Amino acid sequence: MMTTAPATPTVPQVPLWSPQRAHAWFAAQPRILGANFVPASAVNQLEMWQADTFDAERIDLELGWAAGLGMNTMRVFLHDLLWAHDAEGFKRRIDVYLGIAARHGIRTMLVLFDSCWDPRPELGPQRWPEPGVHNSCWVQSPGAAQLADPSSYPALRAYVEDIVASFGNDDRVWCWDLWNEPDNQGGGLGYYLPFEAKEKISLVAKLLPQVFGWAQACAPKQPLTSGVWFGDDWSPASTVLNDVQKAQLALSDVLTFHDYSGPEKFLARVHQLQGYGRPLICTEYMARGMGSTFSSALEIARTEHIGMINWGFVAGRSQTNMPWDSWKTPYADTPPPVWFHDVLHADGTPYCTEEVELLRQYGKTE
């Protein structure tokens, strides 16, 4: 048992995997290599999963490409509004996706909540992406209105419990990422800040441990996690962690993190997190223009025994091959000199042949 974060003293303690159990689980995994996945045909997680736009054929095609590169893991975002609208239909589509992934030898990390980008999610047809702008239509879950309204929390709890109970013993699901970047204030170089819930970080700090408790009560056989992503000191001795980060590091069975910086800072983060004595998985990396590359990060991961899941696979409607600064200066008429994220063009050809060969070599079983 571990004590919950100081910000949420009223939340009951939740069972946590021992470090020994976590390391035994990690040792039984193949070398973890994969990507954050949304098909090129989808502008965001709603468009990926809604019945009218769920594209099983495209998903099958792209996951076949992933398997050909040696990838064995995908991190995939869900959304609570999809469940609230049609829980059974949503779960059927998740099952279809998992079946496709399994046929290609790919396991899936499911992400339940996400605090990045637009905090005003709406079901139905999604808006067209802004030309030349990085991830211009991605949406948060829960949205700002839900997060600010405690009366919405029972529905969020029901969503977590139903999804985790439905897939918590499914071998095709490899891990649960309960909340992506929960203390992120939107994205888009501050564009979404005016639309965020008031006192968002405080609200999330109180809700996140409850989400862990809801999921753990379903007794999934897979580990639970939520990854730290910003700041300079994540070590156990750190005095600068916020309450959300404290909860993430205290309640995760395996530790996950994001890092888009060069190799020196990446390795420093790894060494900080190794102080917690748990397996490590980097669930977002690879931003070429910032010095985060396959060649540098994978070499460190091989030496330090870290799972690796990069952002972006096939360039498409999410436009994450555009740099973050495209929110300030869109690349509408001229493509960026260097792709930011993503590995393949929409037709499956590599952006960089040297990168895909590196991935194939890394993905080979030792």
N, C-alpha and C positions, 0 to 999 in steps of 0.2 A: 504494500500500500504506500501511496505517496500523498503528501498534503497538497491540496489544490492551491492555485495561485492566490496571493494575499488579497487581490481585488475581489474575490468571490468567496468569502468565508462561509456563506450559507449553502454552497453546493456540496453535496456529499462526496466523499472520496470515491474514486472509481478504480476498479481493478486494473493494474498495469502489468504488462508482461515484465518478467524479470529480465535483466540483461542477458542471463544465460539462455533463456528461451528465445529472446530476440536474435542472439548470435547463432543459435542452432537453426532457427528459421532461415536466416540470411545465408548460412553455409550450405543449406540445401538448395538454394537457388542457382540457376546458371548465372554466368556473368551478365549483369543487368545492363541492357543497352536498348534504348528506345527513344521515342519522341512524344511530345504533346501533340495530340491528334484531333484535328477537325478536318473533314474532307474539303478539298478545294472548292466543292460546290456549295459550301455553307459559309455564311458570313459570321456566324456565331453559334453558340451551343443550342439556342432555340431553333435556329434553322436546321441544324444537324438532326435534331430529334423530333420535330413536329411531324405529324403524320403526312402532311401534304408535301413536305420537302425532305423526308428521310430517304436517303439515296443509297440503298443497300448495294447496288451494282457498283457505284463509285467507291464506296467503302471497301468492297471486296477487291477492286482493282488496286487501290492504294495500299492496302495491307499486304497484298501480294508483293508489291514493290518493296515494302518495308522488310518483309521476310527475306527477300533477295539481297538486302543489304546487311543481313545478319541481326536485324532488330528482333527482340523477343518480348518487348514490353511496350505498351502504349498507356499514356496518361490521358484520360478522357473526362471532360466536364459535363456534369448533369445540371439540372435546374429545378428548383422547387416548384415553379409555376407549371412546368410540364406535368408534374405529378398531381398538382392540385386540379388541373384541368381534366386529366384523363389518366388516372393512376395505372389502370390495367393496360391500357394501350401503350403507355410509356414503358412499362415493364416488359411488354412483349417486344417492343423495339430494342430495348436493352438486350434482351435475350437473343434477338436476331443478330445484333452487333457482336455479342460475345461468341455466338456460334461461328460467325465469319472469322473473327480473330483467332479462335481456337483452331480452325482448319488451317490457318497459316502459321500455327505454332507460336501465337502471340498471346500473352496474358495482359490483363488490363488493370490499371490503377484507376478507380473511380473517384472523382472529385465531387463532393456534395454541395459545397457552398464556395462562393468566390466574391471577393471585395474589390475586384479590378474593373476599371472602365465605367461604363454608363450605369448609374444607380437607378435608372428608370425603366426597368425591363417591361416589355409588353408582349403578350402572345400574339400570334397572327403573322401576316406577312411582315418581314423585316425590311427596314429601309435599305436603300442601295448604298454600298460603301462609298465614302468620299474618295474621289479619284486621287491616287497617290498618297493616301494617308494610312499609316499603320493602325490596324485593328480598330477601325473607326466605328464598328457596330457591336463590339463585344459588350455584354451586359452583366451586371452583378446579380448575385443570388445569396441572400434575399436582397430585394431592392431597398432603397432608402426608406420608403414609406412603411414597409414591413418591419425593418429593423427598428424604427422609431416607435413602433406600436406593439407593446407587450401582448396585446390581445391576439396578435398574429402568431405568437410563439407556439401555441398548441398545434397549429397546422404545420409549422416547421418541424416540431417534434414528431408528428405523425409521419411526415415525409421521410425523415431520417430512419425512424423505426421500421417503416414498411420496406424501404429500399435495402437497408442492411439486413433485415430479417429474410428478405426474398433472395438475396445473393450472398449472404454471409457464410454459406457452406458450399459455394460454387467454386470449383477449382479454376475456373476461367478468370475469376477475379483474384488478383494477386495482392492487393493492398488497398486500404481506404485512406484517401486524403480528405479529411473532413472539411477543411476550409482553406482555400487558396489565398495567401497574402491577406489575412483577415484585418490587419492594421494598415492596409493600403488606402490612401485617400483618393480613390478614383483612378486617375491616369490622364493621359492626354495633355501633359505639361500644365496641369492645373485647370484645364477646361471644365472638368466635372465637379470641381470643388463647390460651386454654388448650389449644386443639386444634392450634395451628400446630406445624410441625416445629421442633425445637430448632436455634438458629442459622440460621434460615431465610434471612436476608439474605446471610449468608456463603455458604450453599449456592447460592443463586440467582446471586450474583456470579461463582461459578466455572462455573456451568452456562450462563448466558446467552450468553457469547461462543462456547461450543460450539454452541449452537443456531443462532447466526448462521452459523457455519462449515458446519454440516450443510445449512442452507438454501441458502447461496451455492454450495456444491459441486454442487447440482442445476442451476445456471445458469438460474434463472428470468429471464424478460425483464422482470418487474415489479420495482420497488424493494423493499428490505427496511427495516423500521423497528421500533422499540420506543419508546414515548413516555414522556418524563419527566412527572411529575405533582405533586410536592410540593417544598417548599423555596422560598426567596426569591431565590436567586441561581443562575441556570443559565448565566451568561455564561462565555466561554472563560477568563476570568481568575479564576473562582470558586475559592475555597479550601475550600468546604463541600460539594462534591459527594461522594456516597458512591461506592463502587466499582461499584454497579449503574448509577447515573446516568452515570458516566464511560464505561462500556461502551456504554450506549444512545447517547450523544452521539458516541462515536468510531466506532461500527460501523453506524449507520443511514445508508442512502443518501439518504433524505429525513428531515427532522426532524419528529417529531410530539410533541404535548404535550396535556395536559389543563389546563383552567382553569375553575373555577366561581365566580370572583370578579367584582367589578365592572369597569367599563371601564378604570379607571386602572391597576389591577394587571395586567389582561389585556394592555394595551399595553406595560407595562414588561417583561413576560415575552417578548413578541414582540421587543422591541428587544434583549433579552439574547440570544435565540436567533439573531437575524439576524447576530450576530457570527461564527457558524460558516460563513456563506456558502453555505447550502443552502436549498432550498425548505422552507416551513413548512406543516404541516397541523395544525389543532386537531381532535383526534379525540374529545374530550369537552368539552362546555360546555353552558350553559343550565340554570341552577338559579334560578328566579325569586325565591325567597325570599332568595337570597344576592346578588342584584343582577346576576346573569349572565343577560342577556336577548338575544333576537334583535335587538332594535332597536339596542342598544349594540354588541354583538359583531360583527354583520354589517357595520356601518358601518366599524369598524376593519379588518375583513378585506378589505373592498373597497379601502380605501386602501393597505393593506400587502400585498395580494396573497397571502392565506392561504386554504388550503382549510378548510372548516368542516363538521364532523360533530357534531351535537348528541346528547346522550343522550336516548333515549326517543322513540318515535314514536306508537304507539297504546297507550293505557292498558289494561292487562289484568292477567294473573295475576302478572306480576312486580311490579306495584304501585309502579312508580317515580314515579308522580305523588304519592306520599306523601313527606314530607320525611325526611331522614336521622334527625332526632330522634324519628321514630316508633318507633325501636328502644328508646327510653326511655319514650315515652308514645304507644302505638299510637292511630291514628285509627280505631278499630274501630266506634264508634258515630256519630261526627261527622266529616265530611270535613274535610280541611285548608282553611284560609281561602284559600290560594293553592296551586295545583298546583306541585309542585317541578319534575319533568321532564314529558315527553310533550306531544304536540301535538294529538292527536285522541282523542275518545271512542271506545269500542269499536264504535259504529255508524258511525264515519267523520265525525261532525260535529266541527267545530273546538272546542277549549277556548276559543280566543280568535280571533275573526275577523280582528282587526287583524294578529295574528301570521301567519296563513296568507297574507294578502295581501302582507305584507312578504316572506315566503319566495318567493311567486310572482314578485314584482318582482325579487328578488335573483337568482333562478334563470334569469331571461331572459338569453339570449346577448347580449353587448354588440355 
